[in-house]
Amino acid sequence: MAEQVFTTGIRANMFQSLAVSRTFTKLPELHTVYSQELMKLLDHRFFLPERCLLVDHGGEAQPGPVFDQEAFAAELNRQEFDQAFARLSAYVSSMSGRRDTGVSEFKSFLCHSIFQIIGMLLQFHYEARALDESKYEYFRSIHEARHVGETEARLLQFLQDANECVTKNRGGTPAMQKILLYIDEHYSRQLTLTEVAREFHFNPSYLSNYFTLHNKEGFNEYLNRVRIGKACLLLKENPGLSISEISSLVGYSDHSYFTRVFRKLMNVSPSQYRKG
């Protein structure tokens, strides 16, 4: 009955949107129903932009598809950008009508995915500086999106920009790409120029010159940038890890040296970055 009344009111333009809670019979339940259930239901208008009337019929929301983060990261690491972008786009398209994900959680996931894509493009030395400089604008537009359709449009624009970067600016020779991939897979070890030279059958002196010529920066500079990039992710995603533990995980045996390198590249200390 209540649903019929509210639906009639919406059609008569008396309301823009309404949410109806589950049935409850005890007054003490009112606070819980309002603060924990009804407000959550209203929050999900983001995923149901065309629904003016939202009704809580009780029960748990049916879970939708889960994003395969491991497969996504592997595709980026193998430079299979078409597959990675398609995977992300398909997942976002599936979010319309979902009630098992929070809005903040969803938007944070998208911002992290954009950060991850830009980071991998830079690591493989695509000319992605423009994307990197614009990342906070992408983040802002996603956080300001009013519904899932706007969020999807913002993501698709980013993916289009990223795809143009991949298509037009594939950097480095095939040999250079293999070396960069090797570094990305083994950065956590005590990696040295001599070890990498041995792996690819180069003289260390020749590799040093070759690396600088084809990569626009030296071996140590690139290795540090990869390690600090990984450290940034660990600092944000693993609050239980100490900074000393993170420095070790990304390949630094000297914690103080890690802090100096981090500050040089990020302009803040690791602890300040974690708080920011």
N, C-alpha and C positions, 0 to 999 in steps of 0.2 A: 504493500500500500504506500509506504513512504517513498519507495523508488518511483512509483507512478506520479505522486505529487511533485517530487523534485524534478522529474523529467518534464512535466507540464510547465513548471516554473522556468526551466531553462529555455524551453521552446518559446515561451512568452517574453524572453529576454529579461527575466527578473534576476537571474544570476548568470555569471560567466562560467563558473564551474562549482561543483559541490562534491563533498566526500561524505559518505554514509558509513558509520562504524558498524561493527558486528552488534548483534543484539546482546544486551546485558541487563540484569535485573536488580543488581545491588548498587546503591549510590556510591559506596567506597571504591567501586571499580572505575568510576568516571575519570579520575585523574590518570590511571594507568591506560585506559582506553584512549584518552585524548593525547597524552604526551608520548606514549610509546607506539600506539597503533594508528591512530587517525593522522597524526602528523607524518608518520612514515608513508601512509597511503597518499597523502597530499604531495609528498616529495616525489612520488612516482608518477605524477602528472608529466614529469620530464620525459618519461618513456612512452606516455600515452597522450600526445599533444592533441589528438582529435577527440578524445573522450572528455565530455563535459561533466559526466556523472561517474564517480568512482565509488564502488560499493565493496566493503569488506565482508565477504561471505564466510570468513573464518578459514582456518587451515593454513598450511604452509604454501608459499608460492612454489610453483613447479620450476625446478632448475632448468635453465637453458643450456646451450652449448658452452663448453669451457674452452677458453683460449689456450692453445698449446704453445706456451712460452718457450719451451725447450726447442721445439721444431722451428719456431720463428727465429730464435737466436742462432740456430745452426744454419738456417738459410741465409741470414745476414752474413754470418762468418764465411760462408762459401760464396758470397757475392751473388747469390741467387735472388736478386732484389725483386724481380717480377713475382716470384712465388711468395716472398715475404710480404710484399705490399698487397697482393691479392688475399693472402690469409688474413691480414689485419683488416682490410676493407670488408671482407665477408663477415668477419666477426662483428664489426660495428653495425653492419646492415641487419644483423640478427637481433640487435638490442631493442628495436622498436616493439613495444608491448611487454617487455620483460618486467618482472616484479621481484626478481631474486638478487638484484644488484643495486647498491646505493649510488646516488648521483655523484657524490664526491669521489667515491671509489672508482667509478667509471671514468670520470674526467682525469683523475690522477693517473690511471692506467694509460690513457691516451697520451698524456704529456710525457710519461716515462717512455712510451714507445717511440715518440718523436725524438726524444733525447737519445735513445738507443740507436735509431736509424742515423741521425746526424753523426753520432760518435763513430759508428762503423764506416760511414763514408769518409770521414776525416782520417781514420786509421788506415784505410786503403788508398788514401791520398787522392780521392776525387776532389775536384774544386768545389767544395761545399762550404766555403767560408760565408757566402751570402746566406745560406740556410742557417748556419750557426749564429750569425749575427741577428737573424730574424726569429730565433727560437722563442724568445720571450713574448714576441708578438703572437706567435702561434699559440703559446700557452695561454695568453690573455684572452684570445678570441674563443678558445675552448672553454675556459672557465666562465666566460660571459654568455655562452650559448644558453638559450632559454628552453630548448627542447632537443631531443635526440636527433631530429632532422638537421638542425643547425650545426650540431656537433659533427655529424657525418659530413656535411658540406665543408666544414673547416678542415677536417682530416683529409678529404679527397683533394682539396686544394694543395695541402702540404705534400701529399703523395705525388701529385702531378709535378710539383716543383722538384721534388726529390728524384723523380723518374727522369726529368729533363737533365738534371745534374748527372745522373748515371749515363744517360744516352750520349750526351754531348762531351762529357769530360772524363772518359775512362782514362785513368792515369797510369803511367808506368809501363814498362815492358813486361812480357809474361814472366821472365825470370825475376824481375823486381816484385811482381805480385806474389810469387811463391815465397820470396824472402819475407815480405811483410806478413803473409799468412803464418809463416813459421814463427815469427816473433810474437804474433798475437796468440798463438797456441802455447808458447813456452815462456812467456814473459815472467811467470812466477818463479822460474829457476834462476840461478846465478848465471844469467846469460851473458856471454861476452862476444865481442866481434870475432875473436879467434875461433870460438866454437861454431858460430854461424858460417864462417868462411870454410871450416872443415866440412860442415854438413853439405855445403853446395859446391865443394871442390874449387874454392877460390883461394888465392893468396890473400891474407888479411889486409895487406896494404892496398891491393887492387880492389877488394871489396869495399874498403873505406872510401876510396875515390869514386867507385861505381855507385855506391849508396848515395853519396852526396850529389852526384851528377843527376841521377834519375829520381831522387826523392826530395830534392830541395832542402834537405837538412841532414845532419850527420847521424850515424848509427846510434850513438848514445842519446842524442836529443830525441830521436824518434822513440827509442825504447822507454825513455823517461816519460814521454807523453802518453804512450800506451799504458804504462803502469799507473800513472796518476789518474788517467781516465777510469781505469778499473777501480782504483782506490776511491774515487768520487762515488761510484755506484755502491760500493761496500759501506761507505760512511753513511749514506742515506738509507740503505735498505737493511742494514744489519746493526741496529743500535746496541746489540749485546756484545759486539766485538770491540775490543779496545783499539786505540789508534796504533799501538805497538803491534798488536796481532795483525792488523790490516797491512801495516808496512811489510811484515814478513810474508803475508799471503801474496802480495804483488811483487815480491822479488827483492826487497831491500833487507839486508842483514843489519844495517845500521839505522836505527830509528831516527836519530838526529839528522842524518843525511836525507832520509825520506822527508822529514819535515821541511828542510831547506829547499829541496826540489819542489815539493808541493807548493810552498809559499811563492817560489819563483814563477811557477806556471799558473797558479790560480789567484795570486795576489792576496790570499788569506791563508791562515794556518789550517791544518786538518780539523782541529776542534772548532774553529770559527765556521768552517764550511759545513760541518755537521749541524751546527746550531741554526745556520741561515736557511 
